[in-house]
Protein backbone atom coordinates (compact mmCIF):
# COMPACT_ATOMS: atom_id res chain seq x y z
CA UNK A 1 0.00 0.00 0.00
CA UNK A 2 1.42 3.42 -0.85
CA UNK A 3 2.32 5.54 2.17
CA UNK A 4 -0.02 8.32 1.02
CA UNK A 5 -2.98 5.89 1.00
CA UNK A 6 -2.04 4.50 4.42
CA UNK A 7 -1.87 8.03 5.83
CA UNK A 8 -5.23 8.90 4.27
CA UNK A 9 -6.82 5.88 5.97
CA UNK A 10 -5.09 6.48 9.31
CA UNK A 11 -5.92 10.19 9.39
CA UNK A 12 -9.51 9.68 8.25
CA UNK A 13 -10.23 6.81 10.62
CA UNK A 14 -8.61 8.42 13.63
CA UNK A 15 -10.29 11.79 12.99
CA UNK A 16 -13.68 10.07 12.85
CA UNK A 17 -12.88 8.21 16.08
CA UNK A 18 -11.83 11.42 17.87
CA UNK A 19 -14.94 13.28 16.71
CA UNK A 20 -17.28 10.37 17.57
CA UNK A 21 -15.64 9.65 20.94
CA UNK A 22 -14.94 13.20 22.09
CA UNK A 23 -17.71 15.48 20.78
CA UNK A 24 -16.10 18.47 22.50
CA UNK A 25 -13.04 18.04 20.24
CA UNK A 26 -14.75 19.25 17.06
CA UNK A 27 -11.74 21.44 16.26
CA UNK A 28 -9.43 18.40 16.09
CA UNK A 29 -7.74 18.04 12.71
CA UNK A 30 -4.55 16.48 11.43
CA UNK A 31 -1.89 18.73 9.98
CA UNK A 32 -1.52 18.53 6.20
CA UNK A 33 2.06 17.28 6.10
CA UNK A 34 3.63 14.12 7.51
CA UNK A 35 6.88 12.21 7.44
CA UNK A 36 7.27 8.48 7.07
CA UNK A 37 10.27 6.24 7.67
CA UNK A 38 10.48 2.53 7.01
CA UNK A 39 11.68 0.20 9.75
CA UNK A 40 13.58 -3.03 9.30
CA UNK A 41 11.98 -6.06 10.94
CA UNK A 42 15.17 -6.47 12.96
CA UNK A 43 14.49 -3.06 14.56
CA UNK A 44 10.84 -3.57 15.50
CA UNK A 45 11.55 -4.24 19.20
CA UNK A 46 13.61 -1.03 19.40
CA UNK A 47 10.82 0.94 17.77
CA UNK A 48 8.19 -0.51 20.12
CA UNK A 49 10.39 0.50 23.08
CA UNK A 50 10.87 3.96 21.58
CA UNK A 51 7.12 4.46 21.19
CA UNK A 52 6.54 3.30 24.76
CA UNK A 53 9.06 5.85 26.03
CA UNK A 54 8.11 8.77 23.79
CA UNK A 55 6.68 10.97 26.53
CA UNK A 56 9.80 11.03 28.75
CA UNK A 57 12.02 11.15 25.65
CA UNK A 58 10.32 14.33 24.45
CA UNK A 59 11.13 16.01 27.77
CA UNK A 60 14.76 16.05 26.59
CA UNK A 61 14.27 16.58 22.85
CA UNK A 62 11.27 18.11 21.11
CA UNK A 63 9.49 16.34 18.29
CA UNK A 64 10.73 19.05 15.92
CA UNK A 65 14.37 18.58 17.01
CA UNK A 66 14.11 14.83 16.65
CA UNK A 67 12.45 15.00 13.23
CA UNK A 68 15.14 17.32 11.87
CA UNK A 69 17.82 15.02 13.35
CA UNK A 70 16.24 12.03 11.55
CA UNK A 71 16.17 13.91 8.26
CA UNK A 72 19.83 14.85 8.65
CA UNK A 73 20.87 11.35 9.77
CA UNK A 74 19.31 9.85 6.65
CA UNK A 75 20.65 12.63 4.40
CA UNK A 76 17.19 13.74 3.34
CA UNK A 77 17.25 17.20 1.82
CA UNK A 78 14.72 19.63 3.30
CA UNK A 79 14.00 23.29 3.73
CA UNK A 80 13.07 23.93 7.37
CA UNK A 81 10.88 26.87 6.30
CA UNK A 82 8.34 24.34 5.01
CA UNK A 83 8.47 21.68 7.71
CA UNK A 84 6.08 23.18 10.22
CA UNK A 85 3.38 25.05 8.29
C-alpha positions in Angstrom: 0.0 0.0 0.0 1.4 3.4 -0.9 2.3 5.5 2.2 0.0 8.3 1.0 -3.0 5.9 1.0 -2.0 4.5 4.4 -1.9 8.0 5.8 -5.2 8.9 4.3 -6.8 5.9 6.0 -5.1 6.5 9.3 -5.9 10.2 9.4 -9.5 9.7 8.2 -10.2 6.8 10.6 -8.6 8.4 13.6 -10.3 11.8 13.0 -13.7 10.1 12.8 -12.9 8.2 16.1 -11.8 11.4 17.9 -14.9 13.3 16.7 -17.3 10.4 17.6 -15.6 9.7 20.9 -14.9 13.2 22.1 -17.7 15.5 20.8 -16.1 18.5 22.5 -13.0 18.0 20.2 -14.8 19.2 17.1 -11.7 21.4 16.3 -9.4 18.4 16.1 -7.7 18.0 12.7 -4.6 16.5 11.4 -1.9 18.7 10.0 -1.5 18.5 6.2 2.1 17.3 6.1 3.6 14.1 7.5 6.9 12.2 7.4 7.3 8.5 7.1 10.3 6.2 7.7 10.5 2.5 7.0 11.7 0.2 9.7 13.6 -3.0 9.3 12.0 -6.1 10.9 15.2 -6.5 13.0 14.5 -3.1 14.6 10.8 -3.6 15.5 11.6 -4.2 19.2 13.6 -1.0 19.4 10.8 0.9 17.8 8.2 -0.5 20.1 10.4 0.5 23.1 10.9 4.0 21.6 7.1 4.5 21.2 6.5 3.3 24.8 9.1 5.9 26.0 8.1 8.8 23.8 6.7 11.0 26.5 9.8 11.0 28.8 12.0 11.1 25.6 10.3 14.3 24.5 11.1 16.0 27.8 14.8 16.0 26.6 14.3 16.6 22.8 11.3 18.1 21.1 9.5 16.3 18.3 10.7 19.0 15.9 14.4 18.6 17.0 14.1 14.8 16.7 12.4 15.0 13.2 15.1 17.3 11.9 17.8 15.0 13.3 16.2 12.0 11.5 16.2 13.9 8.3 19.8 14.8 8.7 20.9 11.4 9.8 19.3 9.8 6.6 20.7 12.6 4.4 17.2 13.7 3.3 17.2 17.2 1.8 14.7 19.6 3.3 14.0 23.3 3.7 13.1 23.9 7.4 10.9 26.9 6.3 8.3 24.3 5.0 8.5 21.7 7.7 6.1 23.2 10.2 3.4 25.1 8.3 
